[in-house]
Amino acid sequence: MTEEHQSGERDQLPVDFGRSAVDYERHRPGFPEGFFDRLVQSGWAVPGTRALDLGTGTGTVALGLASRGLNVVGIDVSPDLLAVATRRAEDRRLSASFSVARAEATGQDDEQFDLVTAGQCWWWFDSDAAIREADRILAPGGRLLICSFSYLPMAGNVAGRTEDLILGHNPGWPKAGWRGVHPEQVRALDEGGFKDVESSSYTVDVAFSHEGWRGRMRTCNGVGSSLPPERIERFDAALADMLANEFPGELLIPHRIFATSGLKP
């Protein structure tokens, strides 16, 4: 997806996630299997359910649902990312299809889906418009699920030190220091007329090699999707040096999963 956002006193560079498609495919971890297991156990992901995944990217949420027997459509504005998602679905022979569209204008029929999901992407949407569109395409009693899977940058840990480097190479980046909790998403569902709105969060550690973490951070919206190639290379070299000097060996990076959901009346 390609977006420009205003960030108060700091200017944010245009973001184009398609530029990072190769690193997304190789190095960006998707939501862990335990997340989808929880959806199944809660009764939110039932085989045969019709689901639409907004901002699907390389299909991490869409394919996780399809692997549990749901019939899934994924949409995104980036053809490059959708090509990865399509190939993954075909390789795994999953019931998932993908098309170019925006969360605010999906092009889908009214009341067509039982579940609408948005994983690691809601902040890139016009929230009010996306809520209205989800309400339109959900069947009565259908569920909207907004979820995120974010590394936790704490003072002195690998993620925190990496964000220090990002800010050195991209001072206008406005998303440093996120803790992966999004009360604004709860408010959006409340104000959008959804009922039984609830949220939950938990943390997991994700293992990375040095190469894997460097690839993961090249997919960060403050790096690979916004910086020009020569600045990405300088950042990547600086990150490699920092990891070698400060964090030798395998890396365990804490991540937070946060989910908000509500039902269409």
C-alpha positions as CSV (number, residue, x, y, z in Angstrom):
1,M,0.0,0.0,0.0
2,T,1.1,3.6,-0.6
3,E,0.2,6.3,1.8
4,E,1.3,9.8,2.9
5,H,0.4,10.8,6.5
6,Q,0.8,14.0,8.4
7,S,2.7,13.6,11.7
8,G,2.4,17.0,13.4
9,E,5.8,18.6,13.6
10,R,7.6,15.8,11.8
11,D,7.2,15.1,8.1
12,Q,6.6,11.4,7.2
13,L,8.0,10.1,4.0
14,P,5.6,8.4,1.5
15,V,5.1,4.7,2.4
16,D,5.0,2.0,-0.3
17,F,4.9,-1.5,1.2
18,G,5.2,-3.1,-2.3
19,R,8.8,-2.0,-2.3
20,S,9.5,-4.4,0.6
21,A,7.6,-7.4,-0.9
22,V,10.7,-9.7,-1.1
23,D,11.6,-9.0,2.6
24,Y,8.0,-9.4,3.6
25,E,7.9,-12.8,2.1
26,R,11.2,-14.0,3.5
27,H,11.5,-12.3,6.9
28,R,8.3,-10.8,8.2
29,P,6.7,-13.2,10.7
30,G,3.0,-13.6,10.4
31,F,0.6,-14.0,13.3
32,P,1.6,-17.1,15.3
33,E,-0.4,-20.3,15.0
34,G,-1.6,-19.9,18.5
35,F,-3.5,-16.8,17.5
36,F,-5.6,-18.7,15.0
37,D,-6.1,-21.5,17.5
38,R,-7.6,-19.0,19.9
39,L,-10.0,-17.8,17.2
40,V,-11.1,-21.3,16.5
41,Q,-11.6,-22.0,20.3
42,S,-13.6,-18.9,20.7
43,G,-15.9,-19.9,17.9
44,W,-15.0,-16.8,15.8
45,A,-13.3,-18.9,13.0
46,V,-15.5,-21.7,12.0
47,P,-14.9,-23.9,8.9
48,G,-17.1,-22.7,6.0
49,T,-17.3,-19.1,7.3
50,R,-17.1,-16.4,4.6
51,A,-14.3,-14.0,5.6
52,L,-12.8,-10.9,4.1
53,D,-9.3,-9.8,5.1
54,L,-8.7,-6.1,4.7
55,G,-5.1,-4.8,4.0
56,T,-4.1,-8.4,3.6
57,G,-0.5,-7.7,2.4
58,T,1.2,-11.1,1.9
59,G,-1.9,-12.9,3.4
60,T,-0.8,-13.8,6.9
61,V,-4.2,-13.5,8.4
62,A,-6.1,-14.7,5.3
63,L,-4.0,-17.8,4.9
64,G,-4.2,-18.6,8.7
65,L,-8.0,-18.5,8.4
66,A,-8.1,-20.5,5.2
67,S,-5.9,-23.2,6.8
68,R,-8.7,-23.6,9.4
69,G,-11.3,-24.2,6.7
70,L,-12.7,-20.7,6.2
71,N,-13.4,-19.3,2.7
72,V,-11.4,-16.2,2.5
73,V,-11.0,-13.2,0.2
74,G,-8.1,-10.9,0.8
75,I,-7.8,-7.3,-0.5
76,D,-4.9,-4.8,-0.6
77,V,-3.8,-1.9,-2.6
78,S,-0.3,-3.4,-3.4
79,P,-0.3,-5.9,-6.3
80,D,3.3,-6.9,-5.3
81,L,2.2,-8.1,-1.9
82,L,-0.9,-9.7,-3.3
83,A,1.3,-11.7,-5.7
84,V,3.1,-13.2,-2.7
85,A,-0.2,-14.0,-1.0
86,T,-1.6,-15.6,-4.1
87,R,1.5,-17.8,-4.6
88,R,1.4,-18.9,-0.9
89,A,-2.3,-19.8,-1.2
90,E,-1.7,-21.8,-4.3
91,D,1.3,-23.6,-2.9
92,R,-0.7,-24.6,0.2
93,R,-3.9,-25.3,-1.8
94,L,-6.0,-23.1,0.4
95,S,-9.4,-21.6,-0.3
96,A,-8.2,-18.0,-0.5
97,S,-8.4,-15.5,-3.4
98,F,-6.9,-12.0,-3.6
99,S,-7.7,-8.8,-5.4
100,V,-6.7,-5.1,-5.4
101,A,-9.1,-2.9,-3.5
102,R,-9.2,-0.5,-0.5
103,A,-10.6,-1.2,2.9
104,E,-12.8,1.8,2.5
105,A,-14.2,0.6,-0.8
106,T,-13.9,-3.2,-1.1
107,G,-16.1,-3.7,-4.1
108,Q,-17.8,-6.6,-2.4
109,D,-21.6,-7.2,-2.2
110,D,-23.8,-6.1,0.8
111,E,-23.9,-8.5,3.7
112,Q,-21.6,-11.0,1.9
113,F,-19.3,-12.0,4.8
114,D,-19.6,-13.4,8.3
115,L,-16.2,-12.2,9.4
116,V,-14.1,-9.2,8.4
117,T,-10.6,-9.0,9.6
118,A,-7.8,-6.4,9.5
119,G,-4.4,-7.5,10.7
120,Q,-1.5,-5.1,11.3
121,C,-3.0,-2.4,9.0
122,W,-5.9,-0.5,10.6
123,W,-3.9,2.6,11.2
124,W,-3.4,3.1,7.5
125,F,-7.1,3.3,6.8
126,D,-9.7,6.0,7.1
127,S,-11.1,4.5,10.2
128,D,-14.7,5.9,9.9
129,A,-14.9,4.9,6.2
130,A,-13.5,1.4,6.9
131,I,-16.0,0.9,9.7
132,R,-18.9,1.9,7.5
133,E,-17.7,-0.5,4.7
134,A,-17.3,-3.4,7.2
135,D,-20.8,-2.8,8.4
136,R,-22.1,-2.8,4.8
137,I,-20.4,-6.1,3.8
138,L,-21.0,-8.0,7.0
139,A,-24.1,-10.1,7.4
140,P,-26.2,-9.3,10.5
141,G,-24.5,-10.8,13.5
142,G,-21.2,-10.9,11.6
143,R,-17.9,-10.0,13.3
144,L,-15.3,-7.3,12.7
145,L,-11.9,-8.3,14.1
146,I,-9.0,-5.8,14.1
147,C,-5.7,-7.3,15.3
148,S,-2.0,-6.4,15.5
149,F,1.2,-8.2,16.0
150,S,3.9,-5.8,17.0
151,Y,7.4,-6.1,18.4
152,L,7.9,-4.3,21.7
153,P,10.7,-1.7,21.7
154,M,11.8,-1.4,25.3
155,A,14.8,0.7,26.5
156,G,18.0,-1.2,25.7
157,N,16.4,-4.3,24.2
158,V,17.0,-5.3,20.5
159,A,13.8,-3.6,19.2
160,G,14.4,-0.5,21.2
161,R,18.0,-0.1,20.0
162,T,16.9,-0.8,16.4
163,E,14.3,2.0,16.6
164,D,17.1,4.3,17.8
165,L,18.9,3.5,14.6
166,I,15.8,4.0,12.5
167,L,15.3,7.5,13.9
168,G,18.9,8.3,13.1
169,H,18.3,7.5,9.5
170,N,14.7,8.6,9.3
171,P,14.1,11.4,11.9
172,G,10.6,12.0,10.5
173,W,9.3,8.5,11.4
174,P,6.3,9.0,13.7
175,K,5.7,5.4,14.8
176,A,8.6,4.8,17.2
177,G,7.8,3.5,20.6
178,W,4.6,1.8,19.9
179,R,3.5,-0.7,22.6
180,G,0.9,-2.5,20.4
181,V,-2.2,-1.5,22.4
182,H,-4.8,0.4,20.4
183,P,-7.8,1.8,22.4
184,E,-8.7,3.9,19.4
185,Q,-9.8,0.7,17.7
186,V,-12.2,-0.1,20.5
187,R,-13.6,3.4,20.3
188,A,-14.0,3.1,16.5
189,L,-16.2,-0.1,16.9
190,D,-18.2,1.5,19.7
191,E,-18.9,4.6,17.7
192,G,-19.5,2.6,14.6
193,G,-22.5,0.9,16.2
194,F,-21.0,-2.5,16.8
195,K,-22.1,-4.5,19.8
196,D,-20.4,-6.8,22.3
197,V,-17.1,-5.0,21.6
198,E,-14.2,-6.5,23.4
199,S,-10.4,-6.4,23.3
200,S,-7.6,-8.6,24.6
201,S,-3.8,-8.8,24.4
202,Y,-0.9,-11.1,25.2
203,T,2.8,-11.3,24.5
204,V,5.0,-13.9,22.8
205,D,8.7,-14.1,22.1
206,V,9.7,-14.6,18.5
207,A,13.2,-15.9,17.6
208,F,15.2,-14.2,14.9
209,S,18.7,-14.7,13.4
210,H,20.6,-11.5,12.8
211,E,19.8,-11.9,9.1
212,G,16.2,-12.4,9.8
213,W,15.9,-9.4,12.1
214,R,17.6,-7.2,9.5
215,G,15.2,-8.4,6.9
216,R,12.2,-7.9,9.3
217,M,13.3,-4.3,9.9
218,R,13.7,-3.6,6.2
219,T,9.9,-4.2,6.0
220,C,9.4,-1.6,8.7
221,N,7.3,1.4,7.5
222,G,10.1,3.7,8.6
223,V,12.7,1.9,6.5
224,G,12.1,-0.3,3.4
225,S,8.8,1.2,2.4
226,S,9.8,4.9,2.9
227,L,13.6,5.4,2.6
228,P,15.4,5.5,-0.8
229,P,17.6,2.5,-1.5
230,E,20.9,4.0,-0.6
231,R,19.6,5.1,2.8
232,I,18.1,1.6,3.4
233,E,21.6,0.1,2.7
234,R,23.2,2.5,5.2
235,F,20.6,1.6,7.8
236,D,21.0,-2.1,7.2
237,A,24.8,-1.9,7.5
238,A,24.5,0.1,10.8
239,L,22.0,-2.5,12.1
240,A,24.3,-5.4,11.3
241,D,27.1,-3.7,13.2
242,M,24.9,-3.0,16.2
243,L,23.7,-6.5,16.4
244,A,27.1,-8.0,16.1
245,N,28.5,-5.7,18.8
246,E,25.6,-5.6,21.3
247,F,23.5,-8.7,20.7
248,P,25.6,-11.7,19.5
249,G,23.7,-15.0,19.1
250,E,20.1,-15.7,18.4
251,L,17.6,-12.9,19.2
252,L,14.4,-13.3,21.1
253,I,12.1,-10.4,20.4
254,P,9.0,-9.8,22.5
255,H,5.8,-9.2,20.5
256,R,2.3,-8.2,21.6
257,I,-0.8,-9.5,20.0
258,F,-3.7,-7.1,20.4
259,A,-7.2,-7.8,19.1
260,T,-10.5,-5.9,19.1
261,S,-13.8,-7.3,17.9
262,G,-17.5,-6.5,17.7
263,L,-20.6,-7.8,16.2
264,K,-22.8,-6.1,13.6
265,P,-26.3,-5.8,15.1
